[in-house]
Amino acid sequence: MNISEPKAGERVKAVHFTDDAVSVDLFDGRTITVPLTWYPRLLHATQEQRAKWEIAGAGYGIHWPDIDEDINTQGLLQGAPAPRNASKAA
């Protein structure tokens, strides 16, 4: 599988949630929306915990310190859910 280098426009601009999905806005204008079931820590987090995210990985990642969850744009673009063993809450 070829893994390409991330592009500048693939940096995280904003993150928002619905009851069953997380959406990530990128600087290039795209929005990636995936089901919360892909990220059990986010699924089981409170709204306050979900709202407390920070940019990580030079702008290509998102970190939620209260639940120790990390997502990167490359994984989102490739449609990669969290590994199964990551479903255990901290």
C-alpha positions in Angstrom: 0.0 0.0 0.0 1.3 3.4 -0.9 1.2 6.0 1.8 1.7 9.5 0.5 3.0 12.4 2.4 0.3 14.7 3.8 -0.4 17.9 1.9 -0.6 21.3 3.5 -4.3 21.6 2.8 -5.0 18.4 4.7 -4.3 20.2 8.0 -7.1 20.3 10.6 -9.2 23.5 10.6 -12.1 22.6 12.9 -13.8 19.6 14.5 -17.5 19.1 15.1 -19.9 16.4 16.3 -23.4 15.2 15.7 -25.0 12.5 17.9 -23.5 9.7 15.7 -20.6 11.3 13.7 -17.4 13.3 13.9 -16.6 15.8 11.1 -13.2 17.3 10.5 -12.9 20.4 8.3 -9.6 20.7 6.4 -7.9 23.8 5.2 -8.3 22.8 1.6 -12.1 23.1 2.0 -13.0 19.4 2.4 -14.9 18.0 5.4 -14.4 14.4 6.4 -17.3 12.8 8.3 -17.0 9.4 9.9 -19.2 7.5 12.3 -18.4 7.8 16.0 -18.6 4.0 16.3 -15.1 4.1 14.6 -13.7 5.8 17.7 -15.2 4.2 20.8 -13.5 6.7 23.2 -15.1 9.6 21.4 -18.4 7.7 21.2 -18.5 7.2 25.0 -17.1 10.7 25.9 -19.2 13.5 27.2 -19.9 16.5 25.0 -17.5 18.5 27.2 -14.7 16.0 26.6 -15.4 15.9 22.9 -15.3 19.7 22.7 -11.9 19.8 24.4 -9.7 18.9 21.4 -6.4 20.4 20.2 -4.4 20.4 17.1 -1.5 17.9 17.1 1.1 16.5 14.8 2.1 19.7 13.0 -1.6 20.4 12.2 -2.4 16.9 10.7 -3.7 15.4 13.9 -6.3 15.9 16.6 -5.8 15.1 20.3 -8.4 14.9 23.1 -6.4 15.1 26.3 -9.3 14.1 28.6 -9.8 10.7 26.9 -6.4 10.2 25.5 -7.6 9.9 21.9 -5.7 10.8 18.8 -6.8 10.9 15.1 -4.9 12.0 12.1 -6.1 13.3 8.8 -4.3 10.7 6.8 -6.2 7.9 8.7 -9.5 9.8 8.2 -8.9 10.2 4.5 -8.0 6.5 4.2 -11.2 5.5 6.1 -9.2 3.9 8.9 -11.2 3.4 12.2 -9.4 3.1 15.5 -7.8 -0.3 16.2 -10.1 -2.6 18.2 -7.9 -2.6 21.3 -8.2 1.2 21.4 -11.8 0.8 22.4 -11.0 0.5 26.1 -11.7 3.7 27.9 -8.8 5.3 29.8 
